[in-house]
């Protein structure tokens, strides 16, 4: 997967819909994969669509309407890695507000500059920059009894290197270290 994502960066393609269903094993040995379904893909020079990525794997900048880059594929990859370990999506959101609440709860709020540049800011934040809760909130409905950081989610695996790797993957901010 890492080689595939690196290749996409090299050829200047953003997949824009990376999720488990779009990753296939190449053969019976299950030692290599290929990424499929480039229907939403775009080049790094021209952002394609504003509504991309399946909800569980959607990066904050896509939700907020901030210009995106290859980091959104890395965000999705980080979500997929956690799902492979935990056997469930890390952000099983019912809508985008719920997704932003879950992201805030697990990895923190998007950075200030992203909120300031957000074209869809008024959909997610009130006039005092407080997050507008989802009517279908997973956090407040009792589905989650408390916020769990990414490290807490992965702590049971007792592999600090894996936690660090996922944290780098989730750093989807433009110009981030990938």
C-alpha positions in Angstrom: 0.0 0.0 0.0 2.8 2.4 0.9 4.5 1.8 -2.4 1.2 2.3 -4.3 0.5 5.6 -2.5 4.1 6.7 -3.2 3.5 5.9 -6.8 0.3 7.9 -6.9 2.2 10.9 -5.5 5.0 10.4 -8.1 2.5 10.5 -11.0 0.6 13.3 -9.3 -2.7 11.5 -8.9 -5.0 11.8 -5.8 -7.2 8.8 -5.5 -9.9 10.6 -3.5 -11.8 7.4 -2.5 -9.4 5.1 -0.7 -11.3 2.6 1.4 -11.0 -1.2 2.0 -13.4 -2.0 -0.9 -10.9 -0.3 -3.3 -7.9 -2.3 -2.3 -7.5 -5.8 -3.8 -4.9 -8.5 -3.5 -3.1 -9.1 -6.8 -3.0 -12.9 -6.5 -3.5 -15.9 -4.1 -0.3 -15.2 -2.2 -1.9 -12.0 -0.7 1.6 -10.4 -0.6 0.8 -7.4 -2.9 -2.2 -5.2 -3.5 -3.6 -3.0 -6.1 -5.7 0.1 -5.8 -8.9 0.2 -7.9 -11.7 2.6 -8.7 -10.2 5.9 -9.8 -13.6 7.4 -10.7 -13.1 10.3 -8.3 -9.4 10.7 -8.8 -7.8 14.0 -9.8 -4.4 15.5 -10.3 -2.6 17.4 -7.6 -2.7 20.6 -9.7 -6.5 20.7 -10.1 -8.8 19.6 -7.3 -11.6 17.6 -8.9 -14.7 17.2 -6.9 -15.7 18.9 -3.7 -17.6 15.8 -2.5 -15.1 13.0 -2.4 -14.1 10.1 -0.2 -16.5 7.8 1.5 -17.7 9.2 4.8 -15.8 6.9 7.2 -12.5 7.7 5.5 -13.1 11.4 4.7 -10.4 13.9 5.6 -11.2 17.0 7.5 -10.2 19.3 4.7 -12.6 17.6 2.3 -15.4 18.0 4.8 -14.6 21.6 5.5 -14.1 22.6 1.9 -10.4 23.4 2.1 -8.2 22.7 -0.9 -6.8 19.2 -0.6 -3.7 17.3 -1.7 -2.3 13.7 -1.4 -2.7 14.0 2.3 -6.4 13.0 2.0 -5.3 9.6 0.6 -2.9 9.2 3.6 -5.7 10.1 6.0 -7.9 7.4 4.5 -4.9 5.0 4.7 -4.5 5.7 8.4 -8.3 5.0 8.9 -7.9 1.7 7.0 -4.9 0.7 9.1 -6.9 1.2 12.3 -9.8 -0.6 10.9 -7.6 -3.6 10.0 -6.4 -3.8 13.6 -9.7 -3.0 15.4 -11.9 -4.8 13.0 -14.2 -1.8 12.8 -14.1 1.7 11.3 -12.5 4.3 13.6 -15.0 6.9 12.5 -18.4 5.2 11.9 -20.2 8.5 11.5 -23.8 9.0 10.5 -23.2 12.4 8.9 -20.4 14.9 8.4 -21.1 16.7 11.7 -20.9 13.4 13.5 -17.7 12.6 11.6 -16.1 15.9 12.7 -17.2 15.2 16.3 -15.6 11.8 16.2 -12.4 13.2 14.6 -12.2 15.9 17.3 -12.7 13.3 20.0 -10.0 11.0 18.6 -7.3 13.1 17.0 -8.3 16.7 18.0 -9.8 19.6 16.2 -8.6 20.6 12.7 -6.0 23.3 13.0 -7.1 26.9 13.3 -6.0 27.9 9.7 -8.1 25.1 8.3 -11.2 26.2 10.2 -10.5 29.8 9.1 -10.2 28.8 5.4 -13.2 26.4 5.5 -15.7 27.2 2.8 -18.3 25.1 4.7 -17.4 26.6 8.1 -21.0 27.7 8.9 -22.2 24.1 8.5 -19.9 22.9 11.3 -19.2 25.9 13.6 -21.4 28.5 15.3 -20.5 32.2 15.5 -18.3 31.6 18.5 -16.4 28.8 16.6 -18.0 26.1 18.7 -18.6 22.8 16.9 -22.3 22.4 16.1 -23.2 18.9 17.3 -24.8 16.5 15.0 -28.5 15.6 15.6 -27.3 12.0 15.1 -24.2 12.4 17.3 -22.4 9.2 18.2 -20.7 10.9 21.1 -23.7 12.3 22.7 -26.1 9.5 22.0 -24.3 7.1 24.3 -22.8 5.0 21.5 -19.5 6.3 22.8 -19.2 6.5 26.5 -16.2 8.8 26.3 -13.7 10.2 23.8 -10.8 7.9 23.0 -7.6 9.3 21.5 -5.9 7.5 18.7 -3.2 6.2 21.1 -5.9 4.9 23.4 -7.7 3.2 20.5 -4.5 1.4 19.5 -2.9 1.0 22.9 -4.2 -2.6 23.2 -1.9 -3.5 20.3 1.1 -2.5 22.5 3.1 -1.4 19.4 4.2 2.2 19.7 5.8 2.1 16.3 2.4 1.2 14.7 0.7 4.1 16.6 3.4 6.5 15.3 3.0 5.2 11.8 -0.8 5.7 11.9 -0.4 9.2 13.4 1.9 10.1 10.5 -0.7 8.7 8.1 -3.5 10.7 9.7 -1.6 13.9 9.3 -3.5 14.8 6.2 -2.9 18.5 6.3 -1.6 20.1 3.1 2.2 20.3 3.1 2.4 17.7 5.9 5.2 15.2 6.2 4.0 12.1 4.4 
